[in-house]
Amino acid sequence: MSTNDGQASPLIRFARPGIFKARPSYEAYYARACRDCGALVPFLGAVELRLLNEEIDSLEDVEGYQAQSN
């Protein structure tokens, strides 16, 4: 995707369990990059965040990440 000024916006994509389920993607309208390690931290707009929150339970965990129970 690209913004009105022609700059590309990063897309965040998630996996879903199952072979034939579409992989949802969310456009990050703003992102920060760490100049030391190169990590990219995306920020979603209000609409994208609402969509992510609606679908979050149907998405798979990020590989290597283990949710901690409280």
C-alpha positions in Angstrom: 0.0 0.0 0.0 1.1 3.6 -0.3 0.0 6.8 1.3 -1.2 10.0 -0.4 2.4 11.3 -0.5 3.6 8.2 -2.4 5.4 6.6 0.6 4.8 2.9 1.2 3.2 2.0 4.5 4.3 -1.3 6.2 1.7 -4.1 6.4 1.5 -6.3 9.4 0.4 -9.8 8.5 -0.7 -12.6 10.8 -1.3 -16.3 10.2 -4.5 -18.2 11.0 -4.9 -21.8 11.8 -6.0 -23.8 8.7 -4.8 -23.9 5.1 -7.6 -22.0 3.4 -8.2 -19.1 5.8 -7.1 -15.7 4.5 -4.2 -14.1 6.3 -5.4 -10.7 7.6 -3.1 -7.7 7.1 -3.2 -4.3 8.8 -1.6 -1.2 7.5 0.7 0.7 9.9 0.4 4.4 9.3 3.4 5.2 11.4 6.4 3.3 12.5 9.6 3.9 14.5 12.9 2.2 13.7 15.7 1.6 16.2 19.0 2.8 14.8 21.0 0.4 17.1 19.3 -2.9 16.4 17.1 -2.2 13.4 13.8 -3.2 15.1 10.7 -1.7 13.5 7.8 -0.8 15.8 4.6 -0.2 13.8 1.6 1.9 15.1 -1.9 1.2 13.8 -4.5 3.8 13.2 -7.8 3.7 15.0 -9.7 1.7 12.3 -6.9 -0.8 11.9 -6.6 -1.2 15.6 -10.3 -1.9 15.9 -10.2 -4.5 13.2 -7.2 -6.2 14.8 -9.0 -6.3 18.2 -12.0 -7.9 16.5 -10.0 -10.7 15.0 -7.3 -11.2 17.6 -8.7 -14.4 19.0 -8.7 -16.1 15.5 -5.0 -15.3 14.9 -2.1 -17.6 15.7 0.6 -16.6 18.2 3.8 -15.3 16.9 6.3 -18.1 16.5 8.7 -18.2 19.5 6.4 -16.0 21.6 4.8 -17.6 24.6 2.0 -15.7 26.4 2.5 -15.5 30.1 -0.4 -16.3 32.3 -1.1 -13.9 35.2 
